[in-house]
């Protein structure tokens, strides 16, 4: 059974009003429940990799089921969370851009000593469904003075470097002023070169890091002044980084910057969002970078979850829109390219992460054990159209579709999935209307090529849900 929650709103892009529907739909099969999932990534193919906080990564297939054997199990090395809301555990996953060749992927976890460990693992070259637990190469580690504010997200940027989100070390109010201290790795967005290790480390320092070559400041730092960046992502189209930074008392913030903007100070503990928090011995506000969007704890909000800019191919109304969420209220929000912010309403989930598949379609992760796909309402413009008068209803569909042509008769229909595989084909039809059962197709986007008796062809997009 699929669960769908929908909220209708009007989004104005330029001078054109587009009716936009943001919805979520359960993706994993009813027989599948994850144990405190906290992250979701893809490896450049149609599989989804779901990270469980206890130290296990499972493969979620396109039909909503999972592999019987986990992709990776390192629960013996990962701090055992005492409750679902304990912030420690296996927190982040990133696949190397050249994963298809080298089989490398990276994880961020809190080890049994309570400290952060970022490590590289390698897939089994003889079985792409499992990784070698014994292949761990420790990349970078740092101490955590408290059990909360661990950050934990990992991502490779458009520049090919690995970025690491580091919280301020925990407690409340950043008592050690660690986020502003550029000699420490806490409260930062770090940037390292995992392909060119140097200096006796298993990574190198990119030459354009803001403190590269410093004998005092931490060379790994890319940005600082963060409280608990949970989570961050890259928009590869605009070459920007987006960060959801968790607030202290009342303000949750969204930060946005160009990928070449090195050394930005996002202001914590001096400011919580755009509001002063503890400005003793702080830089002038002109030296700080303030949020492009923020919201308060009104209505049960408590903790932002950073998401992604939608760059998929299915929904026109979401194109270029950044999505984020709140863990406590279940709210999902958006920020457009002009930094206009919208509260899309409260959805029934304990959100902890977003994810993206190989086609840049988005998902949201519920700590209670389910994965949901993010949907809009306006399907993208067909890839190819002609003067043929053709209708295809319903769309989206789940059971059957009807294709009708009024200006000519239909000769052939071919339906392919997004990888180009033919899933349905019929020819020599000589009919003006054709009913096709689609209940055997997996959820997703398909291309329908319709050719008339006169030889004209139209290609339409079909969404199965």
Secondary structure, DSSP 8 states (H G I E B T S, - for coil): ---EEEEEEEEEETTEEEEEEEEEEE-S-TT---SSEEEEE--SSS-EEEEETTTEEEEE-TTS-B-SS-SEE-TTTB---SSTT---SEEEEEE-TTHHHH-EEEEEEEBTTS-EEEEEEEEETTEEEEEEEEEEEEEEEE--SSSS-----EEE-TTS-EEEEE---SSSS-TT--TT-TTSSTTEEEEEBSSS--TTSSSB--TTSTTTT-SSS-TTEEEE--S-EEEEEEETTTTEEEEEE--SSSEEEEEEEETT-TT-B--TTTEETTEES--TT---GGGS---SEEEESGGG---EE---B---SSBGGGTT-EEEEETTT-EEEEE-TT--EEEEEE-S--EEEEEE-TT--EEEEETTS-EEEEE-SSB---SB--S--EEEESSSBSSEEEEEESSS-EEEEEEEETTS-EEEEE----BSEEEEE-TTS-SEEEEEEEEETTS-EEEEEEEE-
